[in-house]
Amino acid sequence: MSNVSEPNWLKWKDDRVVDALEQQARRIATAVRDAGGRALCVGGFVRDRLLNRTSKDLDIEVFGVPPDTLPVLLQSLGKVVP
């Protein structure tokens, strides 16, 4: 058994906002992966997690999915803002 403690951001599981954002990020990443691409969380969400802050939104950068198919892929998951 290890005496290493968990990072602070793992303890955010009680925060509903972060849970909802994290779940949405996972859904998007899975859909993008299934379409042959890769999705990365970027920007303020990453900063906020590292600083143990609550995030209000989520920015994701997508690679490997053609631009004309990405909006259709993402619209099935929620509102798409270009």
N, C-alpha and C positions, 0 to 999 in steps of 0.2 A: 504494500500500500504506500502511496506517495503522500508526502506532506506538502506538496505544491498546492496552493490555493487557486481557485478559479479566477479568471480575470473578472473585473467589475462588470463588464457588459453582459456576462452570462447571468448575472443576478437581476437583470432587467425583465425577467420573465413575468413579473407581476404587473408591469406597465402595459395596459391595454393598447395604447397608441403604438408602442414599439412592436408589440406582438402583431398587430394588424399590418404594420409596415413590413415587418419581417416575413409574415406569411405571404403578403403580396409579392415581395421580392422573390421569394422561393417559387411562387407560381409562375412569375414572369421568366425567371431563370430556367425553369423546367420546360416551359413552352418554347423558349428560344433554343435551348439545347436540343429538344426534339425536332426542331426545324433545321438543325445542323449548325447553329451559331453558338455564341457565348455572350452572357450578360454579366456585367460587373456593376456593383453599387459604387457610386462616386459622389463627390461633393460633400455637402453638409451632413448627410446621413452618416457617412463614414467618420467625419470629424466629431460629430455629436456622440457617436458610440465610443470613440476613443477617449473622449472627455467626460463620459458618463452623464451625458445630457439627453433629454428627450427630444426627438426629432418630430417635426410637423409634416415633413414630406420626404419623398424618396426620389433620387435621380439615378437612372440606370443607363449605362452606355452599352450598346449592343453591337457585336461584331459578327460577321459571317452570314447575315441574313439580308437578302436583297432589299433595298429601300422600298420597292413597290409592294412587297409582300409583308413587310413589318407592320404597317398599320392594321391590316386585316388580322394578322396573328394576335396583336395586342388588344384589339377591340373586343375580342371574346373574353378578356380578363377585366375590362373596366374602361374608364374614360382615357382617351389618348390625347395628349397635348403635345403638338409638334414643337 
